[in-house]
Amino acid sequence: MTIGTDVESHCGPANNILNVHLGVDGLEGAELIVAGEKTGWQEGKVLTWDGSYDHSVNCLKCKKDRIIMMVRYMHPDIKPDDYKGSARTHFEDIPQS
């Protein structure tokens, strides 16, 4: 994220995805606000949060461009049967060998 960038508040469509951010570089001054709670990244540390909550991110006070690694994964409380039959998920059974 470039110095001076501000992403307005938004949210994901459902609570089935968790976001994982690993702070890499340029983290000083960067802010993540999730459901009104302000936090930031620390180099080598992981932040995990539910993208269905209103959230925003900014690099308004950054000293360098912010670099993170982002991974998204299915919420562990969601089971395969929760997705079967939904055309939006493209769920397929895992073949058994």
N, C-alpha and C positions, 0 to 999 in steps of 0.2 A: 504494500500500500504506500503510495507516494506521500511525502510530507505535504501537509495541508489538505489532505483528502478527508471527506466526511461522508459516511454512508448513513442515510436517514433511517429512522426506526422502521422495521419491517418484521414479519414473522413467517414461518413456514406454514404449510396447510394442515399439518397434523403432528401429533406428538410421538410418531413412530421412529423418528430419526434423532440420533444424538450427534452432536458436532464435537470433534476433538481437535484442538489447536495445539501444536508444539511450537513454542517460541524459538526462533532461529537467530534473528538479528534486527536491529533498529527498533527495539521494543520500548525504549525509554520515552515516556510521554504518550504512548498509544493507549487508547481506552476502549474497552468493551463494556457495554451497558446491556444487561439482560434483566428484564422485568424490574427496571428501576435500580438495580444493584450495579454499581460501577466497579470494574476490576481492570486489571491489565495483565500483560504477559511477562513472564520471566524466562530468560534464556535457559533452554534445556528442561523447562517445566511444561506440564500439560494442563490445559483447561478443557473441561468437558461440560457441555451445556445443551439444553433442549431448545432446538431452534423454533419450536412452536410458540415460545414466549416472545413478546416484542423485544427486539434487540437492535442495537446500532453499534457502529464502530467508527472511531475517528483517529486520525493521525495529525490532529491540529497542533499538538505540542511536541511532535516527534523531532528528534535531532537528525535522524536518518530515515530512509525508506524502511518500512516495516516488512519483515519477511517471516512468514510462518509456514508450517506444513499443516494442511487441513485434511482430516479424514472424517468421513461420515459413516456411521454404522447403525444398524437396526437396533432399536431399544431392546434390551434383553428380556423385557416382560412381554414382548410381542412374539406370538407363536406362528408357525407356518399356516395353521388353519385360519388365522386372522386375515390372511391375504388371498387364500384360494377363492376362486370365483370372481375376483375383481380384475377387470380388463386393465385397470390403471397400474397394477403392480407387476403384470407379466410373470406371475409366480409359476415356477415349474418345480416338480419334485426332483430331488437329487437322485440320479440313477444309482442303484445299489450294485456293487461289483461282486 
